[in-house]
Amino acid sequence: MQYLFKGSQTQERLNYLFAMCKIKSDDIKAAASDHLVKGLTKNNAALLNNVPAPNLSRALKTLNIYAELVEKIKEHDAANSQY
């Protein structure tokens, strides 16, 4: 399931996702931010940040995996909350 979409994230939430995964490249992070926060297309974000489009796509897939885990944790906590 797709959890991350063009322009759908805040920079703060994206930074949390970066903190959980092993993406270290500042250029990839900037391209992902341009796509997920600012709403640029994947290709434009990659071109603007001088990264190969396949590398950006791979990073976005990784981020989506972590976003899915976050959502599953939230669902679990909601289902098991005693408050």
C-alpha positions in Angstrom: 0.0 0.0 0.0 1.2 3.5 -0.8 1.5 5.8 2.2 3.5 8.6 0.8 2.3 10.8 -2.0 3.6 13.9 -3.8 3.2 16.9 -1.5 1.6 14.9 1.3 4.2 15.2 4.1 5.4 17.9 6.4 9.2 18.4 6.6 9.1 17.4 10.3 7.4 14.1 9.6 9.7 13.3 6.7 12.7 14.0 9.0 11.4 11.4 11.5 11.2 8.9 8.6 14.8 9.7 7.6 15.8 9.2 11.2 14.4 5.7 11.1 16.0 4.5 7.9 19.5 4.4 6.5 19.2 7.1 3.9 22.2 9.4 4.4 22.7 11.2 1.1 21.8 14.9 1.5 20.9 15.1 -2.2 18.5 12.2 -2.0 17.0 13.7 1.2 16.5 17.0 -0.6 15.0 15.3 -3.7 12.6 13.3 -1.5 11.7 16.5 0.4 11.1 18.4 -2.9 8.7 15.5 -4.0 7.0 14.6 -0.7 6.8 18.1 0.9 6.9 20.6 -1.9 5.0 18.5 -4.4 7.5 18.4 -7.3 7.3 15.4 -9.6 9.8 12.6 -9.0 11.7 13.5 -12.2 11.8 17.2 -11.5 12.9 16.6 -7.9 15.7 14.2 -9.1 16.9 16.7 -11.8 16.8 19.6 -9.4 19.0 17.8 -6.9 21.3 16.1 -9.4 20.3 12.5 -8.4 19.5 9.7 -10.7 15.7 9.1 -10.8 16.0 5.4 -10.0 17.9 6.3 -6.8 15.2 8.7 -5.7 12.5 6.0 -6.5 14.4 3.5 -4.4 14.6 6.0 -1.5 10.9 6.7 -1.8 10.1 3.0 -1.6 12.3 2.7 1.5 10.5 5.7 3.1 7.1 4.2 2.2 8.1 0.9 4.1 8.9 2.9 7.2 5.7 5.0 6.8 3.7 1.8 6.6 5.3 0.6 9.9 4.5 3.9 11.6 0.8 3.5 10.5 0.7 -0.1 11.7 2.1 1.0 15.1 -0.5 3.7 15.3 -3.3 1.3 14.5 -2.0 -1.2 17.1 -1.8 1.5 19.7 -5.3 2.7 18.9 -6.8 -0.8 19.0 -5.1 -1.6 22.3 -5.4 1.8 24.1 -7.1 1.7 27.4 -7.9 5.4 27.5 
